[in-house]
């Protein structure tokens, strides 16, 4: 009887383990999250940007799916956030104290307005509140060396206490100067 009970316990334990391993994980996100650090080696970091990376997938995104002249989350999924670790100035205009902010953009063909905002943990630009803006910076558009399939935010290597936050997608590149 003891052997039968032991066998039954072992059997049900095995069934439970198999059942746990059979659980399906959710599908991968079509727009995975990414983080851009300034500097990229993270040593004496100034800031990091956390954002979703949508892909073009044959679509016209800027001026198409993402309309010109409208506030955009600057990526996909949750609103893009910047964590400022050292006091920094963006575009010689907006100085951010250490803390976390959302970053939005108003893209246009010739310039983008980059918006720094205090309201956190928002989805897209649906909850954007202009009253929570900390500041705005206008930057001209340029062109990347090649078409950019997946939306990208990256920082150029620092030159002293200055760099550029580069935002690229499709055939558009904007550079936001950063000083600290």
VENHU-V121871 format. One record per backbone hydrogen bond with DSSP energy under -0.5 kcal/mol. CO is the residue of the C=O (numbers start at 1). NH is the residue of the N-H. E is the energy in kcal/mol with one decimal. If there is no record, write none. Layout:
CO,NH,E  CO,NH,E
This chain:
1,5,-2.6  2,6,-2.4  3,7,-2.5  4,8,-2.6  5,9,-2.5  6,10,-2.4  7,11,-2.6  8,12,-2.7  9,13,-2.2  10,14,-2.2  11,15,-2.4  12,16,-2.3  13,17,-2.2  14,18,-2.5  15,19,-2.6  16,20,-2.3  17,21,-2.1  18,22,-1.2  20,23,-1.0  32,53,-2.7  34,51,-2.4  36,49,-2.8  38,46,-3.4  38,47,-1.3  39,42,-1.9  42,45,-1.2  46,85,-3.2  46,86,-1.6  47,38,-2.5  48,83,-3.1  49,36,-2.4  49,51,-0.5  50,81,-2.4  51,34,-2.7  52,54,-0.8  54,151,-2.7  56,59,-2.0  59,61,-0.7  60,65,-2.3  61,63,-0.6  61,64,-1.5  61,66,-3.4  65,67,-0.9  66,63,-3.0  67,70,-1.1  70,107,-0.6  72,105,-2.2  73,80,-1.6  77,124,-1.9  80,103,-2.6  81,50,-3.1  82,84,-0.7  82,101,-2.4  83,48,-1.7  83,85,-0.6  84,99,-1.8  88,96,-3.3  89,91,-0.5  89,179,-2.4  90,93,-1.6  90,94,-2.3  93,95,-0.6  94,90,-3.2  94,96,-0.6  96,88,-2.1  99,84,-3.3  101,82,-2.9  102,117,-2.5  103,80,-0.6  104,115,-2.7  105,72,-3.0  105,107,-0.5  106,113,-1.8  107,69,-2.7  110,141,-2.0  111,108,-0.8  112,114,-0.6  112,139,-2.8  113,106,-2.2  114,137,-2.4  115,104,-2.4  116,134,-3.5  116,135,-1.5  117,102,-2.5  122,79,-2.7  122,124,-0.6  123,126,-1.1  123,127,-0.5  125,128,-1.3  129,132,-2.4  130,133,-1.8  132,118,-2.4  135,116,-2.7  137,114,-3.4  139,112,-2.9  140,175,-0.6  142,173,-2.0  147,149,-0.6  148,170,-2.6  149,56,-2.2  149,151,-0.5  152,168,-2.8  154,166,-3.7  158,160,-0.5  161,180,-1.9  162,159,-3.2  163,178,-2.7  164,156,-2.3  164,166,-0.8  165,176,-2.7  166,154,-2.3  167,174,-2.6  168,152,-2.6  169,172,-2.2  170,148,-2.5  172,169,-2.3  173,142,-2.4  174,167,-2.6  175,177,-0.6  176,165,-3.0  177,91,-3.1  178,163,-2.3  179,89,-3.2
